[in-house]
């Protein structure tokens, strides 16, 4: 059974620490997503990136409308985060 995401913490340089219930923290880099443009371009806005970053739909998401509507968000497949994102060393978690 795959660990579940229980928290996220947006960081500088469009990185996000993603907290899993197995005790590990992985880092997601949103820069490639932003470069795709379209709806993802909204993540380049500081208010959206930092204030609307949340756990929704069981994964890292950005609540684009502020209404907690799971249909109005940008979310990342939790398998992608777990399988492809590097683990953050303990001394870098704040």
Helices and strands as residue ranges (DSSP letters): E 5-11, G 12-14, E 15-20, E 25-29, H 31-35, G 38-44, H 46-46, I 47-51, E 53-56, E 59-63, E 73-75, H 78-84, G 90-92
